[in-house]
Amino acid sequence: VISEGCADVDPNLTNCPNERGYLFQSNLSSTWSTQGIQNGIDGVIFSLNTFEEGVLGLTGNGSYGYDTIRLGLPGPNLPILQKQVLAGIWTDNYFLGSLGLSPVPFNFTILDDPQPSMLGTLRNQSLIPSASWAYAAGAHYQDPPVYGSLTLGGYDASRFEPNNLTFPFAVDFSRDLLVSLQSITYDTIGSSPLLASSIDIFIDSLVTELWLPVAVCEAFAQQFNLTWNAQGQLYLLDEMAHTALLVQNPTFIFTIGQAGGGADTTSIVLPYAAFDLNLTSPIVGDTTRYFPLKQAQNSSQYTLGRTFLQAAYLIADYERRNFSVSRALFPSTSVSENIIAIQPPRDDLQEKESRRFSRGKIAGIVISVTAIFALAIAAVTFWRRFFKVRRQAAGSERISMKEPATKVKADAELDNTNTYQLEGQQTIKVELPVSEHALERYEIDSNVRVHEMGT
């Protein structure tokens, strides 16, 4: 997030730089560069390449340039990546900065050569064993709150309950994490399914809410006395409805399988606490309860956002072109991470013996996001969008990091229950169109711990 995010977009937001995860100031960076993109120190303005999010109305512009990034605070053996593509944002659609996880290089329309992504750079420099990652959003509602977890080049076996399912990436690379949501039920005796007919749905960690068919949203509203606010496009709860839900304490079961249908399924279970969120100032004068559910107008908008990923552990393998979704576990802080490196496919290992990892090399990077991150992601995006709607009606993936260390079991290869990758890499040029639009806005708040993984 750059200064325009506060000065132009949120000028009345108290302590705006902190609320937006602190501001990036390119003029204070000795390694910031716009060479080849634009003459001068400021980045060139492009539309953000948020293809699927744009279908949900989450668009915006970015001021692009290059800089050196460090994955963690200064310290030994932490990766430092030079000439990484950065986009300074100001839109409130993305209230905090984000860390891109695609291995696909960027291709600016004004340049001929693709620019490597962060994950691609880590892989190309053998800083991680494969183009893969694993993520869970964390659970703020747990006592104590459970941090989110991001592992690059592997996964944390202490954070999920393994199953035997892996799903192939979808043909459309922008909707690669596509699954079949076969049912949504809850554990009240005699209750009817909230979703009875399966739909193909995209898992997207850049989106906060669950975007479901209107009929499904209305079933939620009817069963749990939610009130649809058309102006803010939100489901709200009064205190009576909230109290009733606390007493009932329903557990929601999301049954998923391979996109297009398939006999094998797994279930992700979310308690009501995962949906128990508040709107606060400056969006509303008094604290208002809401439910992170959005009405999808067509199948292209069906999305499982970070609300879902509070209870799900997602592993994506870009070299085997597959992914898995498992039930997240919530170990106590006394339980150490169990980081397992995801090795590249065996034929790739045989062809590239020289790239085998020696002892002491980094097998991956784990980023544990504090519990407030999951809450803020779920809450603040709603706040900003609701706030924007209110102002219009009136007329008007940066992250701080801390760094404990962790060890990685790099030699362990995935068995049939834990295989997550692709059979070869593909290079797809992601075009970023130049935009002439004025500054816009939208995003969230987090503290992050970074763990280095040795092999």
C-alpha positions as CSV (number, residue, x, y, z in Angstrom):
1,V,0.0,0.0,0.0
2,I,1.4,3.4,-1.0
3,S,0.7,6.8,0.5
4,E,-2.2,7.6,-1.8
5,G,-4.0,4.8,0.0
6,C,-4.3,7.0,3.1
7,A,-3.9,10.5,1.7
8,D,-6.4,10.2,-1.1
9,V,-8.5,7.1,-0.3
10,D,-8.8,7.0,3.5
11,P,-7.9,10.5,4.6
12,N,-10.2,10.3,7.6
13,L,-9.1,6.9,8.8
14,T,-7.5,7.2,12.2
15,N,-3.9,5.8,12.2
16,C,-4.3,4.8,8.6
17,P,-0.7,3.7,7.9
18,N,-0.9,1.1,10.7
19,E,-4.5,0.1,9.8
20,R,-3.3,-0.6,6.2
21,G,-0.3,-2.6,7.3
22,Y,2.2,0.4,7.0
23,L,3.0,2.2,3.8
24,F,5.6,1.5,1.1
25,Q,7.6,4.6,0.2
26,S,9.7,3.9,-2.9
27,N,11.7,7.1,-2.4
28,L,13.2,5.6,0.8
29,S,14.3,2.4,-0.9
30,S,17.8,2.4,-2.3
31,T,17.0,-0.5,-4.6
32,W,13.7,0.7,-6.1
33,S,13.9,1.0,-9.8
34,T,11.5,1.6,-12.8
35,Q,14.2,1.1,-15.4
36,G,12.7,-0.3,-18.6
37,I,9.2,0.5,-17.4
38,Q,9.2,4.2,-17.1
39,N,11.7,7.1,-16.8
40,G,11.7,8.6,-13.4
41,I,11.3,7.3,-9.9
42,D,7.6,6.6,-9.8
43,G,6.2,3.4,-11.1
44,V,4.0,3.2,-14.2
45,I,0.3,2.6,-13.6
46,F,-1.2,-0.7,-14.8
47,S,-4.4,-2.4,-14.0
48,L,-3.9,-5.1,-11.3
49,N,-3.9,-8.6,-12.9
50,T,-6.6,-9.8,-10.6
51,F,-8.6,-11.7,-13.2
52,E,-10.9,-13.8,-11.1
53,E,-11.3,-11.2,-8.4
54,G,-12.3,-8.6,-11.0
55,V,-15.4,-10.8,-11.7
56,L,-16.4,-10.1,-8.1
57,G,-15.8,-6.3,-8.6
58,L,-12.4,-6.4,-6.8
59,T,-10.5,-4.3,-9.3
60,G,-7.9,-1.6,-9.0
61,N,-4.6,-0.1,-10.3
62,G,-1.0,-0.5,-9.2
63,S,2.1,1.6,-9.5
64,Y,4.6,-0.9,-10.8
65,G,8.4,-1.1,-10.4
66,Y,11.2,-3.3,-9.2
67,D,12.8,-3.7,-5.8
68,T,14.8,-6.1,-3.6
69,I,12.7,-8.0,-1.1
70,R,13.7,-10.0,2.0
71,L,11.5,-12.8,3.3
72,G,11.8,-11.9,6.9
73,L,13.7,-9.5,9.1
74,P,17.5,-9.1,8.5
75,G,19.2,-12.3,9.6
76,P,21.3,-15.2,8.4
77,N,20.2,-17.5,5.6
78,L,16.9,-15.7,4.8
79,P,16.3,-15.3,1.1
80,I,17.0,-11.9,-0.5
81,L,15.5,-11.6,-4.0
82,Q,16.6,-8.9,-6.3
83,K,14.6,-7.1,-9.0
84,Q,11.2,-8.4,-7.9
85,V,8.1,-6.9,-9.5
86,L,6.2,-4.8,-6.9
87,A,2.9,-3.0,-7.4
88,G,2.1,-0.1,-5.0
89,I,-1.7,-0.2,-4.4
90,W,-4.1,2.3,-3.0
91,T,-7.5,0.8,-3.7
92,D,-9.6,-0.4,-0.7
93,N,-10.6,-3.5,-2.6
94,Y,-7.3,-4.8,-1.3
95,F,-6.9,-3.1,2.0
96,L,-3.5,-4.7,2.8
97,G,-0.6,-5.7,0.6
98,S,-0.6,-9.2,-0.7
99,L,2.1,-11.8,-1.5
100,G,1.7,-13.3,-4.9
101,L,2.1,-17.1,-5.0
102,S,1.9,-17.9,-8.7
103,P,5.1,-19.2,-10.5
104,V,3.9,-17.6,-13.7
105,P,6.0,-14.7,-14.8
106,F,4.7,-11.2,-15.5
107,N,4.6,-9.8,-19.0
108,F,4.3,-6.1,-19.2
109,T,2.7,-4.9,-22.5
110,I,5.6,-2.4,-22.8
111,L,8.3,-5.1,-22.4
112,D,9.3,-8.1,-24.5
113,D,10.7,-10.3,-21.8
114,P,8.6,-11.9,-19.0
115,Q,9.6,-10.9,-15.5
116,P,9.9,-13.8,-13.0
117,S,7.5,-14.0,-10.1
118,M,8.7,-14.4,-6.5
119,L,7.9,-18.2,-6.4
120,G,9.5,-18.6,-9.8
121,T,12.7,-16.8,-8.6
122,L,12.9,-19.0,-5.5
123,R,12.6,-22.1,-7.6
124,N,15.0,-21.0,-10.3
125,Q,17.6,-20.1,-7.6
126,S,17.1,-23.5,-5.9
127,L,16.0,-21.8,-2.7
128,I,13.0,-24.1,-2.6
129,P,12.9,-27.6,-4.0
130,S,9.8,-27.2,-6.1
131,A,7.2,-24.6,-7.3
132,S,4.7,-25.3,-4.6
133,W,3.1,-23.8,-1.5
134,A,0.7,-24.7,1.3
135,Y,-1.6,-22.3,3.1
136,A,-4.2,-22.1,5.9
137,A,-5.7,-18.7,6.9
138,G,-5.6,-19.4,10.7
139,A,-8.4,-19.4,13.1
140,H,-8.8,-16.3,15.3
141,Y,-11.8,-17.8,17.0
142,Q,-9.7,-20.6,18.6
143,D,-8.5,-20.1,22.2
144,P,-5.8,-19.2,22.0
145,P,-6.0,-17.9,18.4
146,V,-4.2,-20.0,15.9
147,Y,-1.8,-18.3,13.4
148,G,-2.2,-18.7,9.7
149,S,0.5,-20.7,7.9
150,L,2.2,-20.3,4.5
151,T,4.9,-22.7,3.4
152,L,6.8,-22.2,0.1
153,G,8.3,-25.3,-1.4
154,G,6.6,-27.7,1.0
155,Y,4.0,-28.1,3.7
156,D,3.6,-28.3,7.5
157,A,2.4,-31.7,8.4
158,S,1.4,-30.5,11.8
159,R,-1.3,-28.3,10.4
160,F,-3.6,-30.7,8.6
161,E,-5.4,-34.0,8.7
162,P,-4.2,-36.0,5.5
163,N,-6.7,-37.5,3.1
164,N,-6.2,-39.5,-0.1
165,L,-7.5,-36.9,-2.5
166,T,-5.7,-34.7,-4.9
167,F,-7.4,-32.6,-7.6
168,P,-6.0,-31.7,-11.0
169,F,-5.6,-28.1,-11.9
170,A,-8.4,-26.7,-14.0
171,V,-7.7,-26.0,-17.7
172,D,-8.1,-22.3,-17.2
173,F,-4.9,-21.4,-15.3
174,S,-6.6,-18.3,-13.7
175,R,-9.1,-20.7,-12.1
176,D,-6.7,-23.5,-11.4
177,L,-7.9,-24.3,-7.8
178,L,-11.4,-25.4,-8.9
179,V,-13.4,-28.0,-6.9
180,S,-16.9,-29.3,-6.8
181,L,-18.8,-28.1,-3.8
182,Q,-21.3,-31.0,-3.5
183,S,-23.2,-30.0,-0.4
184,I,-23.4,-27.6,2.6
185,T,-25.1,-29.0,5.7
186,Y,-25.2,-28.2,9.4
187,D,-25.5,-30.4,12.4
188,T,-29.0,-29.6,13.6
189,I,-31.3,-32.6,13.7
190,G,-33.9,-32.5,11.0
191,S,-32.2,-29.6,9.1
192,S,-32.3,-29.5,5.3
193,P,-29.1,-29.0,3.3
194,L,-28.2,-25.4,2.6
195,L,-26.7,-26.5,-0.7
196,A,-28.2,-29.7,-2.2
197,S,-27.0,-29.6,-5.8
198,S,-23.3,-29.5,-6.6
199,I,-21.5,-26.5,-8.1
200,D,-18.0,-26.0,-9.4
201,I,-16.4,-23.4,-7.2
202,F,-13.0,-21.6,-7.2
203,I,-10.8,-21.4,-4.0
204,D,-9.3,-18.0,-3.8
205,S,-7.2,-16.8,-0.8
206,L,-7.3,-13.2,-2.1
207,V,-11.1,-13.0,-1.5
208,T,-12.6,-12.8,2.0
209,E,-16.1,-14.2,1.7
210,L,-18.1,-17.2,0.5
211,W,-19.7,-16.3,-2.8
212,L,-22.6,-18.7,-3.3
213,P,-25.7,-18.9,-5.4
214,V,-28.5,-16.5,-4.3
215,A,-30.8,-19.4,-3.4
216,V,-28.1,-20.8,-1.0
217,C,-27.6,-17.4,0.6
218,E,-31.3,-17.1,1.1
219,A,-31.4,-20.5,2.7
220,F,-28.7,-19.4,5.2
221,A,-30.6,-16.2,5.8
222,Q,-33.9,-18.0,6.5
223,Q,-32.4,-20.6,8.8
224,F,-30.3,-18.2,10.8
225,N,-32.2,-14.9,10.6
226,L,-29.7,-13.0,8.6
227,T,-30.7,-9.7,7.2
228,W,-29.6,-8.7,3.7
229,N,-28.3,-5.1,3.4
230,A,-28.6,-4.3,-0.3
231,Q,-26.7,-1.0,0.1
232,G,-23.6,-2.6,1.6
233,Q,-24.2,-6.0,-0.1
234,L,-23.8,-7.7,3.3
235,Y,-25.6,-10.1,5.5
236,L,-26.1,-8.5,9.0
237,L,-27.3,-10.0,12.3
238,D,-29.1,-8.3,15.2
239,E,-28.3,-9.3,18.7
240,M,-31.3,-11.6,19.0
241,A,-30.1,-13.6,15.9
242,H,-26.6,-13.7,17.2
243,T,-27.6,-14.9,20.6
244,A,-29.7,-17.6,19.1
245,L,-26.7,-18.8,17.0
246,L,-24.4,-18.8,20.0
247,V,-26.9,-21.0,21.8
248,Q,-27.4,-23.3,18.8
249,N,-23.7,-23.2,17.9
250,P,-24.2,-24.9,14.5
251,T,-21.3,-26.6,12.7
252,F,-21.2,-26.2,9.0
253,I,-20.0,-29.1,6.8
254,F,-18.7,-28.3,3.3
255,T,-18.3,-31.5,1.2
256,I,-16.0,-31.1,-1.8
257,G,-14.7,-33.3,-4.6
258,Q,-13.1,-33.0,-8.0
259,A,-14.5,-30.3,-10.3
260,G,-17.0,-31.8,-12.7
261,G,-18.0,-34.4,-10.3
262,G,-16.5,-37.5,-8.8
263,A,-17.2,-40.2,-6.2
264,D,-14.5,-39.3,-3.8
265,T,-15.0,-36.4,-1.4
266,T,-13.7,-34.8,1.7
267,S,-15.4,-32.6,4.2
268,I,-14.3,-29.3,5.7
269,V,-16.0,-28.3,9.0
270,L,-16.5,-24.7,10.2
271,P,-18.0,-23.7,13.5
272,Y,-20.3,-20.7,13.7
273,A,-17.4,-18.9,15.4
274,A,-15.7,-18.8,12.0
275,F,-18.6,-16.6,10.7
276,D,-19.0,-14.5,13.8
277,L,-17.6,-11.2,12.7
278,N,-18.1,-7.5,13.4
279,L,-18.3,-4.2,11.5
280,T,-16.8,-1.3,13.5
281,S,-15.8,2.3,13.1
282,P,-15.3,4.0,10.7
283,I,-17.7,1.9,8.6
284,V,-20.5,2.1,11.2
285,G,-21.0,4.3,14.2
286,D,-21.8,1.3,16.5
287,T,-20.5,-2.2,16.3
288,T,-22.6,-4.3,13.9
289,R,-22.5,-8.0,13.5
290,Y,-22.3,-9.5,10.0
291,F,-22.0,-12.9,8.3
292,P,-19.3,-13.3,5.5
293,L,-21.6,-14.5,2.8
294,K,-22.0,-12.9,-0.6
295,Q,-24.7,-13.4,-3.3
296,A,-23.1,-14.7,-6.5
297,Q,-25.1,-13.6,-9.6
298,N,-23.7,-16.4,-11.9
299,S,-21.4,-19.4,-11.8
300,S,-18.3,-17.3,-12.7
301,Q,-18.6,-15.7,-9.2
302,Y,-18.8,-18.9,-7.2
303,T,-15.8,-18.6,-4.8
304,L,-14.6,-20.0,-1.5
305,G,-12.5,-17.3,0.1
306,R,-10.4,-17.0,3.3
307,T,-13.5,-17.7,5.5
308,F,-13.4,-21.3,4.1
309,L,-9.6,-21.4,4.5
310,Q,-9.8,-20.9,8.3
311,A,-10.6,-24.6,8.5
312,A,-9.0,-25.9,5.3
313,Y,-5.3,-26.6,4.5
314,L,-4.5,-26.0,0.8
315,I,-1.5,-27.5,-0.9
316,A,-0.8,-26.4,-4.5
317,D,1.9,-28.2,-6.6
318,Y,2.7,-26.4,-9.9
319,E,5.1,-29.1,-11.2
320,R,2.6,-31.9,-11.0
321,R,-0.3,-29.6,-11.7
322,N,-2.5,-30.7,-8.8
323,F,-3.6,-29.6,-5.4
324,S,-5.2,-30.9,-2.2
325,V,-7.7,-29.6,0.3
326,S,-7.6,-31.1,3.8
327,R,-9.1,-30.3,7.2
328,A,-6.9,-27.9,9.1
329,L,-5.5,-28.7,12.5
330,F,-4.9,-26.2,15.2
331,P,-1.9,-27.3,17.2
332,S,-1.0,-25.5,20.4
333,T,2.0,-23.1,20.4
334,S,4.0,-25.8,22.2
335,V,3.8,-28.1,19.1
336,S,6.7,-27.5,16.6
337,E,6.2,-27.2,12.9
338,N,6.7,-30.4,10.9
339,I,7.9,-29.0,7.6
340,I,8.2,-31.4,4.7
341,A,9.7,-30.4,1.4
342,I,7.8,-31.2,-1.8
343,Q,10.4,-32.6,-4.2
344,P,10.0,-32.2,-7.9
345,P,8.7,-35.1,-10.0
346,R,11.2,-38.0,-10.0
347,D,12.0,-37.8,-13.7
348,D,13.0,-34.1,-13.1
349,L,15.2,-35.2,-10.3
350,Q,17.0,-37.7,-12.5
351,E,17.5,-35.2,-15.3
352,K,18.8,-32.5,-13.0
353,E,21.1,-34.2,-10.6
354,S,23.2,-31.1,-10.3
355,R,20.2,-29.3,-8.7
356,R,19.9,-31.7,-5.7
357,F,19.8,-29.8,-2.5
358,S,22.9,-30.1,-0.2
359,R,22.7,-29.8,3.5
360,G,22.3,-26.2,4.8
361,K,20.3,-25.1,1.7
362,I,16.9,-23.7,2.2
363,A,14.1,-26.1,1.4
364,G,11.3,-23.7,1.9
365,I,9.9,-20.8,3.8
366,V,7.1,-20.8,6.3
367,I,5.2,-17.7,7.1
368,S,2.9,-17.9,10.1
369,V,0.4,-15.2,10.1
370,T,-1.0,-14.0,13.4
371,A,-4.6,-14.8,14.2
372,I,-5.6,-11.2,13.8
373,F,-4.7,-11.6,10.1
374,A,-7.5,-14.0,9.5
375,L,-9.9,-11.8,11.4
376,A,-8.8,-8.6,9.7
377,I,-8.9,-10.1,6.3
378,A,-12.4,-11.3,6.9
379,A,-13.5,-8.0,8.5
380,V,-11.7,-5.1,6.9
381,T,-12.4,-5.9,3.3
382,F,-16.1,-5.9,4.2
383,W,-15.6,-2.7,6.1
384,R,-14.0,-0.8,3.2
385,R,-16.5,-1.9,0.7
386,F,-19.4,-1.1,2.9
387,F,-17.8,2.2,3.8
388,K,-17.4,3.0,0.1
389,V,-21.0,2.2,-0.7
390,R,-22.2,4.5,2.2
391,R,-20.1,7.4,1.0
392,Q,-21.3,7.0,-2.6
393,A,-24.8,7.0,-1.4
394,A,-24.1,10.2,0.5
395,G,-22.8,11.8,-2.6
396,S,-19.7,11.4,-2.6
397,E,-0.8,-11.1,-1.1
398,R,2.9,-4.7,3.2
399,I,3.3,-7.3,5.9
400,S,5.4,-6.9,9.0
401,M,7.5,-9.9,9.7
402,K,9.2,-11.7,12.6
403,E,11.4,-14.7,12.2
404,P,11.9,-17.7,14.4
405,A,13.7,-20.7,12.8
406,T,12.4,-24.1,11.9
407,K,14.0,-27.2,10.4
408,V,12.8,-28.9,7.2
409,K,12.7,-32.6,6.3
410,A,13.8,-32.1,2.8
411,D,14.5,-35.7,1.9
412,A,11.0,-36.9,2.5
413,E,9.0,-37.3,-0.7
414,L,5.3,-37.3,-1.0
415,D,3.5,-40.6,-0.8
416,N,0.1,-41.3,-2.4
417,T,-1.7,-39.5,0.4
418,N,0.4,-36.4,0.3
419,T,1.3,-35.7,-3.4
420,Y,0.8,-32.2,-4.6
421,Q,2.4,-31.2,-8.0
422,L,2.6,-30.8,-11.8
423,E,4.2,-32.7,-14.5
424,G,6.2,-29.9,-16.0
425,Q,6.2,-26.2,-15.8
426,Q,4.3,-23.9,-18.1
427,T,5.1,-20.3,-18.9
428,I,2.0,-18.2,-19.5
429,K,2.5,-14.6,-20.1
430,V,0.3,-12.6,-17.9
431,E,-0.4,-9.3,-19.6
432,L,-0.8,-6.2,-17.5
433,P,-2.7,-3.5,-19.5
434,V,-1.7,0.1,-18.9
435,S,-4.4,2.1,-17.1
436,E,-5.1,5.8,-17.3
437,H,-7.6,5.8,-14.5
438,A,-7.3,7.9,-11.4
439,L,-6.3,6.5,-8.1
440,E,-8.8,4.1,-6.6
441,R,-8.7,2.0,-3.4
442,Y,-9.3,-1.2,-1.1
443,E,-7.5,-4.0,1.7
444,I,-6.3,-5.5,5.4
445,D,-4.0,-5.9,8.5
446,S,-1.5,-8.5,9.7
447,N,1.6,-9.4,11.6
448,V,3.7,-12.2,10.3
449,R,6.3,-14.6,11.6
450,V,8.7,-16.1,9.1
451,H,10.4,-19.5,9.6
452,E,13.3,-20.6,7.5
453,M,13.5,-24.2,6.6
454,G,16.9,-25.9,6.2
455,T,17.4,-29.2,4.6
